[in-house]
Amino acid sequence: MKTTKMIVIAALMMLGTIGVSAQDATPQNDIIKLNEQQVPVCFVNKTIDELRAAHGDLETILETPNFQLYQAGEYSYKVEGGLVVSQSIQFEDPKDEKILYNKILSDLQKTKFIKDSHNSGGNNYMYTDFQVQFDDFQGYQKLTFSVLPAEGDLTEK
């Protein structure tokens, strides 16, 4: 009985170690790709055909008369009228350590952005033809690339 308890305890300890190792192995460098001008590469304002050419088949999440949601890799994409209007990725952070959050914010702050404003607990970076918002919530973070709001439209997207 004592041997069984020791084996169970050892297995639980190994599972805890494996869990940490898997979390540390997250491909952090692949989350935000920057072009030669240090601007994040994304599919916002690209056509659905360009998105399919880059990712192949897309998994359909939702289709409505006004928009469609697709999944490709770790990102989800919202398409309206044949154009990608947003792409997002969400990261779990059950211990609220903000390791990935801080790395992505650091990467974004190194890029050439037009405007940096803080809103709703996140950071909003406005580029020439798209914006990036990174939000930190209890237990997870969300990175969203989206189209710029129309002139005079101050509502959050």
N, C-alpha and C positions, 0 to 999 in steps of 0.2 A: 504494500500500500504506500509506503514511504517512497519507493522508487517511482511509482506512478505519479505521485504528487510532484516529485522533482522533475520528471519528464514534462509534465503539463506546465510547470512554472518555466522551465527552459524554453518550451515551445512558445509560450506567451511572450517571453522576453525577446525571442527571435522575431516574432511577428511585429512587435513594436519597432524593432530595429529596421526590419524590411520596410515598414510603413514610412519611416522617416527617410530612408534611402530613396524610395520611390518618389516622395515629395521633392526631395532635393534634386532628383534627376529630371525635373520638369524642364523642357527645352526653352529656357528663358530667352536665349538669343534669337529664337525664331518667332517670338511674339510680335515684335515690332521690327520691320525691315526698313532701313533708310536708304534713299537713293543718294546719288553723288552730291546733291544739294542739301543733304541732311534733312530731307522731308520724308515723313513716313510713306511707305508704299501701301496703297489700298485700292479697292475696286470701286469706291464711291465715284459716281458719275460715269462709270463704264457701262457698257451694254451687257445684257444677259448673255449674249453670244461670247463676249470677251471673257466673262466669268466662267462660262462653260469651257472655253478653249484652254483656260488656265487650270481648271480643276477637274474637267471631265464631267461625268454625271453628277448632278446635284440631287441631294435628298430633299424632297418636297416636305415641308413641315406644315404649311397652311396655304391655301389658295382662296382668295376672295375676289370679287369683281374689281376692287380697287388696288390690291397689292398681293404679292406672294412672298412667302418666307421659305428660304432654302438653307440647307446645312451643307457645308463642304469643309472637311477637316474639322478643326476646332472652332471655326467661325460660323455664325449664322448671318444670312444676308436678306435684307428686305428690298424687294424689287417693285417699282411702280412704273407702269408704262414702258416696260422694257429696259429701264435704267436702274442700276443699283443705287439706292438712296441711303442705305446704311449697312454697316457690317459690325458685328459685335462678338466679343468673346467674354466668358465669365470664368473666374477662378475661385475655387473654394479656398477659404482660409479659416478653418474651424477654430484655430487657436488665436486668430486675430493678430498674427505676427507682422503683417504688412511687408514681408520680405519682397514678394513679387511686385506689390504696389509701389514700394520705394524704388525698385530697380526700373520699372517702367516710367515712373515720373522723372527719374534721373535721365533716362534715355530721351524722353520728350523734351526736357528742358535743355538738352544739348542741341536739339534740332533748331532750324530757323523757322520760328513761328511769327505770325503777325501780331497776335494778341493773346495774352494769358489772363484769364479771369477765373476767379474761384466762385463756384456756386454749388449749392446742395451737397457739400461735402466732397466735391470732386474738382477736377481741374479741366478747363476748357481751352483748347489751343485752336485758334482759327488760322487756317492756311489760305492760300489764294482761292482754291476751289472746293475745300472740304474742311470739316472741323473734327477734332478728336476730343472726346471727353472720357476721363477716367474717374470712376466713382469708387469710393471705399465704403462698404457696408459691413455691418456686423456679420462675420462669417464668410464673406466673399467680396471680390472686387469685380468690376465690369468695365471693359474697355470698349468704347463705341466710336466708330468713324461714321460721320454722316454729312449730308449736304449742308451748305450754309443756309441759315434762315433767310427768307425773302426780306428785302429792304422794308423796314418798318415793322416786321414781324418779330416781336420780342419774346414770344412764347417759347418755352423750352421744348425741344423735340425729344 
